[in-house]
Amino acid sequence: MCKEKPYSSSVSLHSLLGMINVTINGLGISCTMGEILINRAKLTRKRKGISLGFSTVDLMATLIIITLLCKLGYSSYESMLNFSKEFSIKVYLLNLRVTQSTHWLTNGTYLPLNALPHHRLSDVALTEHQTTTRGYHITATLNYKDTASQCRFLTIDENGVYPNHCWF
């Protein structure tokens, strides 16, 4: 708090944040710059009727903004996670095609699904429709996709990948 001094007719500034000596109506007052700023802020708040805390409206508005940002962030995270799963299963299925082609070239037969490397992805189911010496047909069902989605089922066989528009 500022301290009263005996009468002083001079004004001196020792440093910007140091002591300031001011004479007001014959009364000498000695204050630091920080004390002056704090006292000025208190006076300003009292004059304008502003409290030092936050109102309920301020807190609710902040909470709503944070909630909206979290919702947007989570939906973006979830869509990127699904995109990553889909990309991983496509890579896995293409690796199965390479494995099947290599095995057919060296042995003249295709491997059944249980003899192929297993995937480690959740929400994806693999089914084998047929495996013969003349061909194979493996479908991956992406359970996290909507049942009406055209790209929910990804299929590979000895001739290619289906549906084409879902792969590229």
Steps between C-alpha positions, in 0.01 A plus 500: 500500500615855439658678799464860599813709539549846634440781252719482192492737210697283262396218267764234434499184294769249602408231250196390305412225747673659796388772740304801385475800733207729430372806684123538510354812670799538723500132608794289386408144388752226417379203287642232275379481143329165573306651793382786280378260231322273749330794674396645164350166391306475830365851461404438138314180588317667786395791279375279217336245731718213372566214739830317518344152434324335208126498458294187437436617144876531439560150630210350301616668178850365557363154572290504181798605288722229653226240445462594133876488445518157666213370287666620179836361608356161591306462174813590304701251703239228444487557122881493476505180706249337262697621199812347651322168562372493143845577362657229718251236390556593135876458545440169677274372219746606231776316689274192499469531121880512469535198730237305305659587165846403624373170639313422178810575288724275712255217587213527253237535778344774711514499880184486715427799723613324818847442346542871422633763746233627743395862534493682835226753429185530705160549334614308189392147413660286228310230318616252240245412234703250306856388456583255230797430281341736247417794727420657836244753622554687832274776633570744782192641674562841654256486792558864603349622171130558445314193370385700195857597404618361166853470638409293806615181324847489340570191292812355342538207265750380243368753246502820704339705776131588531320742503753700302380847607562414867864409449633809326 
